[in-house]
Amino acid sequence: MNRIILIGNGFDLAHGLETSYTHFIKWFWKNQKENLPSEIQNNWIQKYDADKEKSYLLYENDFISVVNYDFNIQFENLSDESFKSMISYTNQFLKNIDNNVKIKNWVDLEELYFEQLINCKNNYNNNREAYNLYPVTQLNKEFKSIRKKLEDYLKTQNDKINDTFQKELVENIKKITQLYTILT
């Protein structure tokens, strides 16, 4: 007799894997802050702000842009708050994720994507100017970038699974199978 054992939501979390979307967002910002100094040093663009009559440095990637008026800044010593005050979002979907995490302390990416898709549809039908600012193609492009980062993050979690965890998992599945056999 073949058996299929379905393991539901929370199994990964119960075994110490940080696989929630909130874990991912925390990792994302930590990763951005840690990797930014080397990326920025090689990719700054010097610009001039006529209003402030000052030169500044600009760095952009698929997610954020960083504007820096302090040419001697040490990113390694910045607090998370100071770091976030220097950035603006180049990825609107990331901004919406961040807002959800701040408000609800969690996020459901699929639900958020669906809501954004409905907003695009409504804007297309009712407000073409708003739709032209944020069309479905842009949403899909931004979602794809986030999905790629999520895949990178989940690979780091997969790397945390070691022989001990695998042995524990096999033992727990054996216990579940034995319990199932006893109960049926």
Summary of the structure (lengths in Angstrom):
residues: 184
radius of gyration: 22.2
end to end distance: 12.8
largest distance: 78.7
contacts: 428
relative contact order: 0.11
helix: 65%
strand: 11%
